[in-house]
Amino acid sequence: MTALLSPPLAPLLAKLTAEASASDIAFRAQWAGMPPAARHAVVQSPDYRAFYNSAKDAYLAVSPDTARLLYMLARAIKASSVVEFGASFGISTLHLAAALKDNGGGRLISTEFEPAKVARLRQTIAAAALGDFVDLRVGDALETLSRDLPSAIDLVLLDGAKPLYPQILAQLEPQFRPGTLVVADNADDSPAYLARVRDPAGGYLSVPFAEDVELSVWLGRAG
Ligand SMILES: C[S@@+](CC[C@H](N)C(=O)[O-])C[C@H]1O[C@@H](n2cnc3c(N)ncnc32)[C@H](O)[C@@H]1O
């Protein structure tokens, strides 16, 4: 059995997933009628703190398929060292931490800057009995993911402010090993990120799949 499909995590995830679905319907309703270009402008705004503060009650979670894929990828590569940018209420966090537990151990470094989300996230991680696998760093990822990183990162989820994807990738990249996987949710909202991982000379192989998810593997720079 996997932690994912067993108590306490399975019923907790079912509850969170239902809440996320309701929360996203409410959040999307606020956006209804906004032209795509205007929506992109808000999501890509350099004032990302204001945007996420306005969304502090919204889950904005990865889709259930993406969440399950994260678990599967982490299991498939036997990840023991994972970094997550953007935890929100913890749906992706729980999937990644469960994979580490089922792999026999490891550490997920995750980060979130909205205080109300952090408080609930801590409770959720404790309720899932996954606290031993999560190093939750409170604050802006530009700072929290710039220090005390593991010597080799196996898997990364990028799911925070879209304009920061290229910079967070650059902060983490020195710790990548050949085969490190990077999953970027809503990657279409970060054109500079897509250009970076799709550059044939950039050291990655990259492919879009599902709705707006980019999966990249670090191969290393030639020479
Ligand atoms: C799309 S949600 C993450 C959803 C989460 N991965 C899940 O699947 O449930 C993005 C989260 O990242 C947080 N965030 C955005 N930019 C951040 C930053 N620079 N540093 C820390 N957290 C950030 C937001 O507050 C928000 O809760």
Ligand as a Chemical Component Dictionary entry (heavy atoms), coordinates in Angstrom:
data_LIG
# 
_chem_comp.id                   LIG 
_chem_comp.type                 NON-POLYMER 
_chem_comp.pdbx_formal_charge   0 
_chem_comp.three_letter_code    LIG 
# 
loop_
_chem_comp_atom.comp_id 
_chem_comp_atom.atom_id 
_chem_comp_atom.alt_atom_id 
_chem_comp_atom.type_symbol 
_chem_comp_atom.charge 
_chem_comp_atom.model_Cartn_x 
_chem_comp_atom.model_Cartn_y 
_chem_comp_atom.model_Cartn_z 
_chem_comp_atom.pdbx_ordinal 
LIG C1  C1  C 0  -0.750 28.063 -7.342 1  
LIG S1  S1  S 1  -0.615 28.149 -5.605 2  
LIG C2  C2  C 0  0.186  26.643 -5.160 3  
LIG C3  C3  C 0  -0.731 25.454 -5.152 4  
LIG C4  C4  C 0  -0.084 24.217 -4.552 5  
LIG N1  N1  N 0  1.113  23.861 -5.262 6  
LIG C5  C5  C 0  -1.074 23.061 -4.609 7  
LIG O1  O1  O 0  -1.026 22.264 -5.548 8  
LIG O2  O2  O -1 -1.928 22.990 -3.735 9  
LIG C6  C6  C 0  0.723  29.277 -5.474 10 
LIG C7  C7  C 0  1.116  29.558 -4.041 11 
LIG O3  O3  O 0  2.436  30.103 -4.052 12 
LIG C8  C8  C 0  2.529  31.141 -3.114 13 
LIG N2  N2  N 0  3.599  32.022 -3.611 14 
LIG C9  C9  C 0  3.583  32.738 -4.751 15 
LIG N3  N3  N 0  4.734  33.379 -4.918 16 
LIG C10 C10 C 0  5.521  33.061 -3.847 17 
LIG C11 C11 C 0  6.836  33.431 -3.460 18 
LIG N4  N4  N 0  7.569  34.276 -4.191 19 
LIG N5  N5  N 0  7.344  32.891 -2.334 20 
LIG C12 C12 C 0  6.594  32.048 -1.567 21 
LIG N6  N6  N 0  5.327  31.668 -1.885 22 
LIG C13 C13 C 0  4.797  32.169 -3.022 23 
LIG C14 C14 C 0  1.143  31.776 -3.115 24 
LIG O4  O4  O 0  0.845  32.449 -1.910 25 
LIG C15 C15 C 0  0.228  30.579 -3.364 26 
LIG O5  O5  O 0  -0.279 30.055 -2.155 27 
# 
loop_
_chem_comp_bond.comp_id 
_chem_comp_bond.atom_id_1 
_chem_comp_bond.atom_id_2 
_chem_comp_bond.value_order 
_chem_comp_bond.pdbx_ordinal 
LIG C1  S1  SING 1  
LIG S1  C2  SING 2  
LIG S1  C6  SING 3  
LIG C2  C3  SING 4  
LIG C3  C4  SING 5  
LIG C4  N1  SING 6  
LIG C4  C5  SING 7  
LIG C5  O1  DOUB 8  
LIG C5  O2  SING 9  
LIG C6  C7  SING 10 
LIG C7  O3  SING 11 
LIG C7  C15 SING 12 
LIG O3  C8  SING 13 
LIG C8  N2  SING 14 
LIG C8  C14 SING 15 
LIG N2  C9  SING 16 
LIG N2  C13 SING 17 
LIG C9  N3  DOUB 18 
LIG N3  C10 SING 19 
LIG C10 C11 SING 20 
LIG C10 C13 DOUB 21 
LIG C11 N4  SING 22 
LIG C11 N5  DOUB 23 
LIG N5  C12 SING 24 
LIG C12 N6  DOUB 25 
LIG N6  C13 SING 26 
LIG C14 O4  SING 27 
LIG C14 C15 SING 28 
LIG C15 O5  SING 29 
# 
